[in-house]
Amino acid sequence: MSAPGLLIGAIRSGSGKTTLTLGLMRALARRGLVVGAAKCGPDYIDPAFHGAATGRDSFNLCSWTMPQELIAALAARAGAGADIVIAEGAMGLFDGAPEGLSGIGASADIAAFSGWPLLLLHDASGQGQTAAAIVRGVAAHDPRMALAGVVLNRIASPRHEKLAREAIEALGIRVFGALPRDASKILPERHLGLVQAGETQDLRARLDALADFVEAHVDIDALRAAAGARAAPSEPAPALNPPGQRIALARDAAFSFFYPHHAALWRAAGAEIVCFSPLGDEAPPEDCDMCWLPGGYPELHAGRLAAATNFLKGLRRFAQTRPVHGECGGYMALGDALTDAEGTTHAMAGLLGVETSFAKRKLQLGYRRARLAAASRLGAAGAQLRGHEFHYATILREEGRPFAHVRDAYSADELPAGLQRDRVSGSFFHLIA
């Protein structure tokens, strides 16, 4: 068996899943337990906070982009050596998109595949006994999924809690606790979600405060006893073959959006990953045979990147003989220029004919199916990849051969995406599987 786990879900975004998840993770870890972590969907920000709370990598699990075998393998990795796994859902519990590989991308899919019972966090603001009708609907909606019980959130008073709790428990569904309204427990946010874990001031104190909050209002011992899991698979399934034997990976505050499952499975396949910091003016190590620039927030550090002459010269030199790939923020850094939110334009590496701007923001968000336009380290020409796109950049200019042909989850129309020039490629597409 895998380590027992719980999946924290809610009927909508903004219900407080991250607050409960981090508080519970931290509270369990403070008790001396080894806590595994997972995040439903393609989110980068929450897993970094999970890692800070548990001291372990948090693996993304997504039924739209991943086959069920990969989800099972990564769920097993999340639980390896752990006493319990806490998984955080995304959006509403049953929300997703059509034509997924093994589901619709819903958190409910992950609960069903993993066997982690659902811990429903229900925002009961503005409700009394009506909360029971909603909980009843959730419990009956998907027979694949087990409901462990409920934690109520944004409770205004003891009377409010009594009305909602008694109505839910009359259904035979356990209420494990009730969190009062407390705006001080909200983590700071930025335009792509939460501020990154590494940038959050007094992060340990914030996590301990969340743990204290959850400890005071939730029966953690009862939650631990309600955890469950399915049998672990015997063989892990790789998400993607390593793009090199020794991979130079940009890793700092500007380039932090890299999925832990890629690193884990590339290493399991025999590859080495060597991290370097563009913001520290470090060039890709010369003893590597491939360079990967992940997404992140290069627009917040564009001036430092433009002034990082050792990094830029080393990157150009590396690209003369070895492949370089950039995702989203990495793609922007490979371009000719990046204009920040204040309207200042900064020269970038000049390896691809793209110019981007944050002076006028435009949201691009959603799952993507990509078909490679030409052979690269990511696959043969025509290879099918799945991932997502999430950014606010505007493309001012994009000239050259496309990297891929991409369509979203709701259309059969393919559009060219990204660029490829010689050994350098990139796009706003984030690869998942």
HUHU-V170042 format. One record per residue. N is the residue number from 0. NEAR is the number of other C-alpha atoms within 10 Angstrom. Layout:
# HUHU-V170042
N/NEAR
N/NEAR
This chain:
# HUHU-V170042
0/11
1/25
2/24
3/23
4/34
5/27
6/30
7/28
8/30
9/28
10/19
11/17
12/13
13/12
14/21
15/20
16/23
17/20
18/17
19/23
20/27
21/27
22/25
23/25
24/28
25/27
26/25
27/23
28/19
29/15
30/8
31/9
32/15
33/20
34/29
35/31
36/32
37/26
38/25
39/28
40/26
41/26
42/19
43/23
44/18
45/23
46/26
47/22
48/24
49/30
50/20
51/19
52/27
53/23
54/16
55/17
56/21
57/30
58/29
59/26
60/32
61/31
62/25
63/28
64/29
65/23
66/18
67/21
68/17
69/23
70/26
71/26
72/20
73/27
74/32
75/25
76/23
77/27
78/25
79/17
80/13
81/19
82/18
83/27
84/29
85/29
86/32
87/28
88/29
89/28
90/19
91/17
92/23
93/21
94/15
95/23
96/17
97/13
98/13
99/20
100/15
101/19
102/21
103/20
104/28
105/24
106/30
107/29
108/27
109/29
110/28
111/18
112/19
113/26
114/24
115/30
116/24
117/30
118/28
119/26
120/27
121/24
122/22
123/24
124/16
125/11
126/14
127/19
128/17
129/14
130/20
131/23
132/13
133/14
134/23
135/14
136/10
137/18
138/18
139/12
140/12
141/14
142/10
143/13
144/21
145/18
146/23
147/22
148/22
149/25
150/23
151/24
152/22
153/20
154/22
155/15
156/10
157/10
158/11
159/17
160/22
161/15
162/16
163/21
164/24
165/16
166/18
167/24
168/14
169/10
170/12
171/10
172/19
173/17
174/21
175/21
176/22
177/26
178/23
179/17
180/13
181/12
182/8
183/9
184/16
185/13
186/17
187/11
188/11
189/8
190/9
191/16
192/13
193/16
194/17
195/22
196/19
197/14
198/9
199/15
200/11
201/9
202/16
203/13
204/10
205/18
206/24
207/17
208/17
209/25
210/24
211/15
212/20
213/24
214/18
215/13
216/15
217/19
218/15
219/17
220/11
221/11
222/18
223/17
224/12
225/18
226/21
227/22
228/23
229/19
230/12
231/19
232/17
233/9
234/10
235/17
236/16
237/19
238/22
239/17
240/15
241/23
242/20
243/21
244/16
245/19
246/23
247/24
248/24
249/27
250/22
251/19
252/19
253/25
254/24
255/22
256/25
257/21
258/20
259/16
260/23
261/19
262/16
263/18
264/19
265/22
266/15
267/13
268/14
269/12
270/18
271/17
272/21
273/16
274/17
275/18
276/17
277/25
278/23
279/14
280/19
281/19
282/23
283/32
284/19
285/13
286/10
287/18
288/18
289/26
290/27
291/25
292/28
293/27
294/27
295/24
296/20
297/24
298/21
299/14
300/13
301/24
302/19
303/16
304/23
305/20
306/15
307/18
308/16
309/15
310/22
311/24
312/16
313/17
314/22
315/19
316/14
317/21
318/19
319/12
320/12
321/16
322/19
323/30
324/23
325/26
326/26
327/26
328/25
329/25
330/27
331/32
332/34
333/31
334/23
335/19
336/24
337/30
338/23
339/21
340/15
341/10
342/12
343/13
344/19
345/19
346/18
347/23
348/20
349/16
350/24
351/26
352/19
353/25
354/26
355/22
356/24
357/21
358/17
359/13
360/13
361/13
362/13
363/13
364/12
365/17
366/25
367/23
368/22
369/25
370/22
371/22
372/20
373/16
374/12
375/19
376/15
377/18
378/16
379/13
380/14
381/14
382/15
383/16
384/22
385/21
386/20
387/22
388/20
389/18
390/21
391/17
392/25
393/18
394/15
395/12
396/13
397/17
398/12
399/12
400/18
401/20
402/25
403/28
404/19
405/23
406/19
407/21
408/17
409/12
410/8
411/10
412/9
413/14
414/13
415/17
416/22
417/26
418/25
419/24
420/14
421/14
422/17
423/22
424/25
425/32
426/24
427/22
428/28
429/25
430/23
431/23
432/19
